[in-house]
Amino acid sequence: MDSFLIRGGNRLKGRVEISGSKNASLPIMAACLMARGRSRLHGVPRLSDIDSMNKLLGELGCHVYRHPPEDSPREKGPVLNGPLDIEVMDESRCEARYEIVSTMRASICVLGPLLGSRGRAIISMPGGCAIGDRPVDLHIRGLQRLGADFRIESGNIIGEVRGRLKGCRMYLGGAQGPTVLGTINVMCAAAMAEGETVIVGAACEPEVVDTANLMNKMGAKISGQGTPEIRIEGVDKLIATEHRVIPDRIETATFIIAAAMTNGELELKHCNLDHLLAVEDRLSEVGIRVERENGTLRVSSARRLNPIETTTQPYPGFPTDVQAQLMALLCLADGMSVITERIFPDRFLHVGELNRMGAKIRKEGATAVIQGVKELQGATVMASDLRASAALVLAGLVARGQTRINRVYHIDRGYEKIEEKLIAVGADIQRVRE
């Protein structure tokens, strides 16, 4: 099991190439199950979750091929991967086994594409995780409205369609707000249903928009993506296409915060700041300056960081996936900050680990109160989930002494070659294997 050893205190300076979005790549790869021919996806990051999806697509009858990196002169930094080809070879396979689903909850995003194109899906029930339970009832409810029948057998969700799915008007909101993968699952299935489907209460995230844009290239008729009401006119077939995945907005936010915490200056390439307006708003209050020019962001910060209050919300609000990183930043702010978690109220396992490094954080239900300190101290800590891992890396970059982060397989799920990117801009970080 790998760990990171970080010696804090280095100021980050240089350029970082932001990878394609993991949260867009996974449903986009699943959507390729519905298309005839060979789809080519650019910008898909090389992550453990992506490797799991490649394996799952292989079991579902696809040939998946990752091209080598394009050989071109580069600046300092890791070489990212080439395009990903996906071609359906066998449409009879419909089962996502527990061995894969247990390693990647996003496996549920094959449910809609399988029902829409093959009329049958067997998906192992995804369990809870360290940030709290994330049930799939909204996925199933939406697909049932389209005419799919479901039953649970031996820990599997079994969905079947008699004849063809039929479009309808439905509300898809839930107690914790819209569901991103639920919206995408219903949207994919409806793309090949009979008639028109209207999803009211749809998730508005850029990852939903990117998946819809891919499907429209394939011949789907989807409109309204990015708004709470999506309209889908069903078609008879979808044809493979070529598509570039959007930049990863969470990785972008993480490196913006890394620059601020180390009082550094970073130039982030291949970004879309429009996907991070709520993050930019809050970080500007902290004292971070972000300038954009043709997809490149230049980040710098004031030496004095201001305390703030923020609440995580569905898009376009402040994303829950940046909550832990923001908390690490606010540990160094000059005063008291407050973060309220409205998406996953239990997503605070990083609090104890940051406190081990000298932070002063008090958890009160779904709220964390952070009293800024002058410095953090190196310690041995343990990652509990993907974004908590990123927060601990950020804390380690500024902590006095050495920080050891165990169980960094979590961070490998969502950040492509993060230690190589950090080393290229001046960080003292190394991966060690037990």
BELHUBEL-V714980 format. One record per residue. N is the residue number from 1. RES is the residue in one letter. SS is DSSP state (H for helix, E for strand, C for the rest). PHI is phi in whole degrees, -180 to 180 (* if undefined). Layout:
[[N:RES:SS:PHI] [N:RES:SS:PHI]]
This chain:
[[1:M:C:*] [2:D:E:-82] [3:S:E:-134] [4:F:E:-108] [5:L:E:-110] [6:I:E:-127] [7:R:E:-105] [8:G:C:-78] [9:G:C:111] [10:N:C:-84] [11:R:C:-84] [12:L:C:-82] [13:K:E:-153] [14:G:E:139] [15:R:E:-114] [16:V:E:-128] [17:E:E:-92] [18:I:C:-78] [19:S:C:-80] [20:G:E:-68] [21:S:C:-71] [22:K:H:-64] [23:N:H:-71] [24:A:H:-93] [25:S:H:-62] [26:L:H:-63] [27:P:H:-68] [28:I:H:-66] [29:M:H:-62] [30:A:H:-64] [31:A:H:-63] [32:C:H:-65] [33:L:H:-60] [34:M:H:-91] [35:A:E:-102] [36:R:E:-86] [37:G:C:102] [38:R:E:-107] [39:S:E:-91] [40:R:E:-122] [41:L:E:-113] [42:H:E:-103] [43:G:C:84] [44:V:C:-73] [45:P:C:-73] [46:R:C:-94] [47:L:C:-134] [48:S:H:-65] [49:D:H:-65] [50:I:H:-67] [51:D:H:-62] [52:S:H:-65] [53:M:H:-67] [54:N:H:-57] [55:K:H:-65] [56:L:H:-64] [57:L:H:-62] [58:G:H:-61] [59:E:H:-71] [60:L:C:-94] [61:G:C:92] [62:C:E:-103] [63:H:E:-98] [64:V:E:-118] [65:Y:E:-135] [66:R:E:-98] [67:H:C:-73] [68:P:C:-67] [69:P:C:-60] [70:E:C:-69] [71:D:C:-83] [72:S:C:-147] [73:P:C:-60] [74:R:C:-132] [75:E:C:-81] [76:K:C:-59] [77:G:C:139] [78:P:C:-70] [79:V:C:-84] [80:L:C:-88] [81:N:C:-82] [82:G:C:-80] [83:P:C:-63] [84:L:E:-117] [85:D:E:-101] [86:I:E:-132] [87:E:E:-136] [88:V:E:-77] [89:M:C:-111] [90:D:C:-142] [91:E:C:-89] [92:S:C:-88] [93:R:C:-89] [94:C:C:-139] [95:E:E:-114] [96:A:E:-102] [97:R:C:-75] [98:Y:H:-58] [99:E:H:-57] [100:I:H:-94] [101:V:H:-60] [102:S:C:-67] [103:T:C:-94] [104:M:C:-155] [105:R:H:-60] [106:A:H:-66] [107:S:H:-56] [108:I:H:-61] [109:C:H:-74] [110:V:H:-86] [111:L:H:-62] [112:G:H:-63] [113:P:H:-59] [114:L:H:-67] [115:L:H:-68] [116:G:H:-70] [117:S:H:-105] [118:R:H:-118] [119:G:C:77] [120:R:E:-156] [121:A:E:-150] [122:I:E:-124] [123:I:E:-122] [124:S:E:-61] [125:M:C:-62] [126:P:C:-73] [127:G:C:-90] [128:G:C:-77] [129:C:C:-150] [130:A:C:-65] [131:I:C:-98] [132:G:C:117] [133:D:C:-70] [134:R:C:-129] [135:P:C:-69] [136:V:C:-109] [137:D:H:-63] [138:L:H:-68] [139:H:H:-58] [140:I:H:-66] [141:R:H:-61] [142:G:H:-65] [143:L:H:-70] [144:Q:H:-64] [145:R:H:-63] [146:L:C:-82] [147:G:C:112] [148:A:C:-79] [149:D:E:-104] [150:F:E:-130] [151:R:E:-150] [152:I:E:-111] [153:E:E:-139] [154:S:C:52] [155:G:C:80] [156:N:E:-112] [157:I:E:-87] [158:I:E:-113] [159:G:E:-115] [160:E:E:-140] [161:V:C:-124] [162:R:C:-93] [163:G:C:80] [164:R:C:-132] [165:L:C:-61] [166:K:E:-124] [167:G:C:-65] [168:C:C:-160] [169:R:E:-101] [170:M:E:-144] [171:Y:E:-105] [172:L:C:-120] [173:G:C:-74] [174:G:E:-136] [175:A:C:-63] [176:Q:C:-102] [177:G:E:99] [178:P:C:-65] [179:T:C:-109] [180:V:H:-69] [181:L:H:-69] [182:G:H:-64] [183:T:H:-60] [184:I:H:-66] [185:N:H:-60] [186:V:H:-67] [187:M:H:-61] [188:C:H:-64] [189:A:H:-63] [190:A:H:-67] [191:A:H:-62] [192:M:C:-118] [193:A:C:-86] [194:E:E:-84] [195:G:C:88] [196:E:E:-100] [197:T:E:-118] [198:V:E:-123] [199:I:E:-101] [200:V:E:-101] [201:G:C:83] [202:A:C:-71] [203:A:C:-69] [204:C:C:-107] [205:E:C:-58] [206:P:H:-57] [207:E:H:-68] [208:V:H:-67] [209:V:H:-62] [210:D:H:-64] [211:T:H:-65] [212:A:H:-64] [213:N:H:-63] [214:L:H:-58] [215:M:H:-67] [216:N:H:-64] [217:K:H:-62] [218:M:H:-78] [219:G:C:115] [220:A:C:-70] [221:K:E:-123] [222:I:E:-118] [223:S:E:-139] [224:G:C:87] [225:Q:C:-59] [226:G:C:94] [227:T:C:-122] [228:P:C:-72] [229:E:E:-130] [230:I:E:-110] [231:R:E:-112] [232:I:E:-130] [233:E:E:-99] [234:G:C:-65] [235:V:C:-125] [236:D:C:-84] [237:K:C:-155] [238:L:E:-125] [239:I:E:-114] [240:A:C:-55] [241:T:C:-147] [242:E:E:-119] [243:H:E:-154] [244:R:E:-107] [245:V:C:-72] [246:I:C:-64] [247:P:E:-64] [248:D:C:-79] [249:R:H:-70] [250:I:H:-75] [251:E:H:-64] [252:T:H:-58] [253:A:H:-62] [254:T:H:-63] [255:F:H:-75] [256:I:H:-60] [257:I:H:-67] [258:A:H:-61] [259:A:H:-62] [260:A:H:-66] [261:M:H:-66] [262:T:C:-95] [263:N:C:54] [264:G:C:-100] [265:E:E:-136] [266:L:E:-119] [267:E:E:-112] [268:L:E:-103] [269:K:E:-98] [270:H:C:65] [271:C:C:-124] [272:N:C:-133] [273:L:H:-67] [274:D:H:-62] [275:H:H:-82] [276:L:H:-131] [277:L:H:-64] [278:A:H:-68] [279:V:H:-66] [280:E:H:-59] [281:D:H:-61] [282:R:H:-68] [283:L:H:-70] [284:S:H:-65] [285:E:H:-68] [286:V:H:-69] [287:G:C:120] [288:I:E:-99] [289:R:E:-106] [290:V:E:-125] [291:E:E:-111] [292:R:E:-119] [293:E:E:-158] [294:N:C:52] [295:G:C:81] [296:T:E:-114] [297:L:E:-112] [298:R:E:-113] [299:V:E:-117] [300:S:E:-148] [301:S:E:-150] [302:A:C:-74] [303:R:C:-69] [304:R:C:-99] [305:L:C:-98] [306:N:C:-88] [307:P:C:-74] [308:I:C:-143] [309:E:E:-119] [310:T:E:-152] [311:T:E:-133] [312:T:E:-74] [313:Q:C:-147] [314:P:C:-60] [315:Y:C:-56] [316:P:C:-92] [317:G:C:-73] [318:F:E:-67] [319:P:C:-76] [320:T:H:-60] [321:D:H:-73] [322:V:H:-114] [323:Q:H:-61] [324:A:H:-65] [325:Q:H:-65] [326:L:H:-62] [327:M:H:-61] [328:A:H:-60] [329:L:H:-62] [330:L:H:-71] [331:C:C:-61] [332:L:C:-104] [333:A:C:-73] [334:D:C:-91] [335:G:C:141] [336:M:E:-103] [337:S:E:-116] [338:V:E:-135] [339:I:E:-121] [340:T:E:-112] [341:E:C:-101] [342:R:C:-100] [343:I:C:-93] [344:F:C:-125] [345:P:C:-58] [346:D:C:-93] [347:R:C:-83] [348:F:C:-136] [349:L:C:-67] [350:H:H:-75] [351:V:H:-60] [352:G:H:-62] [353:E:H:-71] [354:L:H:-65] [355:N:H:-64] [356:R:H:-63] [357:M:C:-94] [358:G:C:100] [359:A:C:-71] [360:K:E:-124] [361:I:E:-123] [362:R:E:-120] [363:K:E:-95] [364:E:E:-130] [365:G:C:65] [366:A:C:-90] [367:T:E:-124] [368:A:E:-119] [369:V:E:-107] [370:I:E:-114] [371:Q:E:-96] [372:G:C:-62] [373:V:C:-122] [374:K:C:-73] [375:E:C:-157] [376:L:C:-102] [377:Q:E:-121] [378:G:C:-62] [379:A:C:-159] [380:T:E:-90] [381:V:E:-132] [382:M:E:-127] [383:A:C:-77] [384:S:C:-106] [385:D:C:-160] [386:L:H:-59] [387:R:H:-74] [388:A:H:-61] [389:S:H:-59] [390:A:H:-63] [391:A:H:-63] [392:L:H:-70] [393:V:H:-62] [394:L:H:-60] [395:A:H:-63] [396:G:H:-64] [397:L:H:-65] [398:V:H:-114] [399:A:C:-73] [400:R:E:-74] [401:G:C:92] [402:Q:E:-105] [403:T:E:-114] [404:R:E:-115] [405:I:E:-109] [406:N:E:-91] [407:R:C:62] [408:V:C:-78] [409:Y:H:-60] [410:H:H:-61] [411:I:H:-71] [412:D:H:-69] [413:R:C:-73] [414:G:C:-136] [415:Y:C:-128] [416:E:C:-79] [417:K:C:52] [418:I:H:-64] [419:E:H:-69] [420:E:H:-68] [421:K:H:-64] [422:L:H:-70] [423:I:H:-59] [424:A:H:-64] [425:V:C:-112] [426:G:C:110] [427:A:C:-76] [428:D:E:-102] [429:I:E:-140] [430:Q:E:-140] [431:R:E:-92] [432:V:E:-123] [433:R:E:-112] [434:E:C:-63]]
